[in-house]
């Protein structure tokens, strides 16, 4: 938590703080969230972070070692020999200074979310006059990150781990060693196409190592940029366009761009309807598919589970992607350029989540974005609650009870039955966009 402070900072800390809001310089109080965003206003769930802030605190613990605090993550960039001791969860840096320094870090890129961070091991970065003897020497840099937090949810897999890992590791062109804490083998297997493209070396499970691993330099934790599923090209030599090209290469995806329709052409655009079995499911998915076929689409209905490589190919082959708001929408990363991305927004005040999690990233990826907000009579909640119940009458009152309350009602209990007459115009708009 950062609060206004007018006195001098202790010289030993050597802190540099830069906060830019408009033309003014301030230090703001950083509001910590309870799991996902939970402040609700005007019937809409919104972010706990002050989105206009750009907060960064850096601390030089050695001339060649800088640790940084940002809104999303803490990380250390060390351009000197490091020694990693998994048994004590410590990274040691050689120091010639009389006063040694220690930096505590949880190497997962969603630090404002204390639920996620409870699942992440704590690490120390220490400067020391004498270092432990090396048991294993490595000739390439190391990147240490956590496989904890919300790993297993594809939205968080990409936003919290994979995109930050790309930002930090792509510069090494595969000549980098991944060192992982909170390792989950199934996760590594799921994303092996990406991990093997970023690093040519087998991942080190550092929690189960008694050896001291020595590297010529390293990054502890992952730098992430402010927006979900995005890369700020002003802070990185890479862009989200570069990342999408990297993903296409990782999965050998063949379709570079969506179909461009021309009058008189018989070729049909492919519409993917992402189905869900348990929550926020289309209860009339087959009726939507039938309408899509009548309008001229080649329709595929598929669930985003099982083999990621196979589903990536399914997504990449499509021109229009349709899904209800949820983690499965993250698969838009595999879409060809200029595809149409349709987000169905459930009832209950999803405006901020819909915009931040998927609308803004989709536009940054140069996808054509369409949104369909369901009405109350299209939600199955109306079958579960009377019209005068606060769940129906005042969703903001549920949101004010916290994220868990909001999620349990509007995300877990709700399915969607799309009004075909009203939704027809959205599919016609998608066809129109494919003609452009």
N, C-alpha and C positions, 0 to 999 in steps of 0.2 A: 504494500500500500504506500503510495507516494502522497505526501501532504506538503502544503506550502512551507518553506523554510527560508528565513531571511538571513540567518547567521552564516559565517564561513564554514565550509565543509572541512573535516579533518584532512590535513595534507596527505597523510599516509594512505588515504583511500584512493586518491588520484581519480576521482569520478568526473565524468563528463556527461552532463544532462542536456538533451536537446528536445524541447517540446514546441511544436509548431501548430498553432491554431489560428488560421487567418494570418494576420500580420503581427500578432502578439505572442510573447513568450511567457508561458506559465508552467507550473507544475501542478498537475491535476491529481485528485484522489482517484485511484484506480479501483473500480468496483468489481469485486470478485463474485462470480456467479455460482449458483448452486446447480451443478450439472449444466444442462443446456439453458439458453436464455429464458428468463422468467418474468421480467417486468412487463406488465400489460397496461396499455392505455388505448382508448378509443377502439375497444373491441379487437385489438390486434396485439399479438405477442411480439415483443421487440427485444433488441439486443441489450445486454447489461453493459456493454462497452460503449464508451463515447467514441462513435465512429469517426469523428473529425480529428481525433487526436493522433499524433505521431510521436510516440514516447519511446525513447531509447536511452538506456543508461549503460555506459561502458566503464569497465574497471581494468586497468593494466596491472596484472599481478606480476608481470615480468616484462622487460622491454619487447620480447617476442611473443607475449601471451596476452590476449585481450578477451575478457569475458563480458558479454552483453546481456542486458535485460530489455526485452521488448514486450509489447502487449501479448504476443502469442507464445513466446518461448524464451528460455535462457540458453545460452550456448557460449562456448569458449573456442576461440581460434588460436592455435598454438603453433608458431613457426619455429619450433625448436624440439630437441629430443624429448620424448615423453615415455613414461613407463606406466603401464596399466596393470594394476593388481586387482583381479576379480575377487579375491578372497576378502579384501577390505573395502571393495567398491571405491577405489581411489586411483586418481591419475596424478602421477608425480612429475614435477618439472624441476630441472636443476636451477638453483639460485645461488648467486654470489652475494645477495643482500643479507644484512644482519637480521632483519625482521622477515620471517617467513609469512606467507599469506595463504589463506584457504578460501575456496569458493564452493558453496554447496549448490548442487544442480540436480534436477530431475529431467533427464534427456528425452522429453516428449513434448511435441509442439502444440499443446493446448493448455498452457499453464494456468489460465484463469478459471479452469474448470476443476474444482477440487475433487469431484467424484472420479474423474479420469486420472488425476494425479495421484490419488491414493493407490492406484494400481501400477505405479511406476517406481522403480527402485531409486533411492537417493544416492548420488555420487558426490565425492569430494575431489576438487582439483586443488592440489597443494604444491607450493614451491618448497624445496628442501635443499639444504646445503650438501647432503650426501644422499645418494639414491640407492635403491635396492639393485641387486645384481640381476642382469637380464638372463632369463632362461630361454626365451625365444626372440630372435631379432628379425625384424621385417624391414624391407627396403622401400616400402611404399607408405604413404600417409594412411592414417586410421580415421574412421568416422564412427563414433560411438553413439548409438541411439537405442531407444526403448521400443520393445514390441508389446508394451502393456497398454494402458489407457483404454480406448475404445476399439482396439484392434479386433477385427472380425466384422465390423459394420463397414461396408464398402465406402460409404461417404467419409467416415473418419480415416479409413485406410488410406484414401487418396489425399484428403485435405490435411491430415495430421502427420502422416508418415511418408507416403510415396512422393508427393509433390515437393515437400521440404527436402527429402532425400535427393531428389533430382536436382534441386537448386544447389545443394551443397556438394554433390559428388560429380556432376556432369563435367566439371572443369578438369577432372583427372583422367577422362577418357578411358575408364576401366581400370586404371592403375591406382586403385584405392582398396583398402581392406575394411570391410564392414565388421564392426564389433558390436554385438547385440546383447542387451540386458533384457530380462523378462521374456526370453525367447519362447516362441510358440511355433513348433515345427510345422504344423498344418498351415500356418499363415505364410511361412517362407515357401512352402511347397505351392500354395495357391498363387503367389506372385513371383514365382521363380523366373518367368520370362523377363520381367522387369529388373529384378535384382541381378540376374546374370548379365544383363545388358549394361548395367551400371558398374559392376565390379567383376573382375576376372578371377576373383579368389573366393574360396569357400568361406562362408560366414563363421566368425568365431563366437561361440556361446561363452561369453566371458564370465557369467555367473558360476559356471562349472569348471573354472580353470584355477589351478594352483600355481601355474607358471606366471612369471613376470614377463609380459609382452612389451617389447620396445619398438618404437616407431620414430622415424625422423621428424614427423610433425603430425598434427591431428586436429580434428574438430570434435568437440564433446557437446552433444546435443545438436538439434537441428534448427537452423534459422528458418522461419516461415514468414510469409508476407501477410498483410492485414486481412485480405479477403479470402473467403472460402473458395477452394478449387481454382485458385488463380495464382498467377505470378506477376509481380510488379516489375516490368521491364526496366523501370528507372532505377531499381535497386539490384538488378541482376543482368548479366549478359544474355540471359535466356528469356523467352516469352512463353505464354501458354500455347501459342502456335507451335513453337519449337517442341514443347512437351508433347503435344498431340501427335506431331510427326514422329517423335521418339516412340510413343506408344504404338503407332501404326507399324513401325519397324520391329518393335519387340514382339508383336503378335502376327507379323507378316500379313497385315490387313491389306486387301487388294483394291478396295474401292476408294479413290482419293476424293471424289466429289459426288454430291447428290445429282440425280437425274435432272436435266433441264428440259421441261416439256415444251413441245412445239405443236401448234395447231395441226391436226390431221395425223399426228403420230400415233401409232398403235401401242407403243411401249407403255406399260403400266408402272407407275411409281409404287414402291413397296412400303406399306404401312405396318409398323410393328406396334402391337398393343401389348404392353407389359402387364401380365396378370399377377395377382397376388392371391394366396390361398386363405390367409388368416385375417388380415386387417387392411383397411383402405383398399379393398378389392372392388373391381367392377362386378356388380351382381348381374349386369346384362352385357357382359363382354361379347357374347356371340351375336347379340343384336347390333352392337356397335360394329362388329366385324362385317355383318351382312350389309349394313348401310354403307360401310366403306367400300365394299365390293361393287355395290350398285353405283357408287360415285366414280368408279374407275380405278380403285386401288387393288393391288395384289396384297392381301392381308395375311399377316402372320401373328398369331397369338402365342406368347411364350413367357415363361417365368424365369426371372433372373436368379437362377441357383445352379448348383452343380459345377460343371466344368467352365471356368472363367474364359479360357481360350475359345471354347466353342461358342459361348454366348457373345463374346467380343466379335466374332465373325458374323453372327446373326445380326447384331446391331449395325456393324459396318456395312452390311449388305442393304440396309434400309435407307429410305429417303425421308420418312416421317416417323418420329418416335413419340408414342403416346403413353403416359403413365400418370397415376395419382401420386401426389407429393409423397416422397419417401426415399430412403437410401438407394433403392434400385435405379433412381433417376441419374445417379452418378455414372451409370454406363453410357451416358451421352458422350463421354470422353472418346468412345470408340466410333462415334458417328462420322460419316464422311463430311467434308467441308460443305457448307451451305445447306445442310439438311434442316428440316423443320422439326423443332422440339416443342411438343405440346405438354404443358404441365396442367393437370387437373387439380385445382386447389380445394381441399375439403372445407366443410363448414366449421366455424369456430374461431376465427381470428388468426389465420395463417399468413397474413400479408407479409410480415417481416421475414418469416422463415422461407416463404416461397421466393421472395425477392433475393434474399441474401444467399440462400443455399443453392438455388438453381437458375433463377432468371439472370442475375448478374454474371455468373460464370458462363452460362450458355451464350450470352451476347459477347462476352470476352473471347469465346471460342469461335466466334463468327458463325454461329448457328442462327437460323431464323426462329425467333421465339414467339410462341403463342400461349395464351393462358385462358383457361376455362374455369371460372369460379362457380362452384355448384350452389344451388339455392337449397333452402331448408328441405323442400319436398324431394330433393334428390339424395338426401342423407338418410341412412338407416337409423340414425339417432331419433328420428321422429317416431319410429316404431317402438322405441325403448323408453321414451320420456314423454310426459304430458306437455302440452304447449306452454303451460304456465311454469314449468320447471326451469330453474336457473340455468341448467345446461343448454336449454333452447332459448330462453328469454334473455339471458345475460352471460354469454361466454366469458366476458372479461372477469366476472366474479370467480370463475373457475381458475382462470389464469393467475389471478392474484393469490391463489392458494399455493402457487409454485409449479415448477416444471412437471413434477411427477403427477400432480393432479390434472394438469392440462393434458399430458400425454396419455394418462390412463383413460380419459374420456374421448378426446377428439382424435387421437391417433390409434388407440387400441380397440375401442368399441365401434368405430365408425367404418362403414362400407359405403359405396357410392353406386347409385343407379342413375346413370346419365339420362337426361331428357333428350331423346333422340331428335326431336324437332328443333330444339334449341341448339344442340351440339352440331347439327348438320352444317351450320354456317362456319363453324371452326374448321371442319374438314374441307369445306369449299375454299376457305382462306388459305389452307395449306396447299391446295392445288394451285391456287392463284400465285402463291409465292414460288412454287416450283416452275412456273412459266416465266418468271422474271430472270 
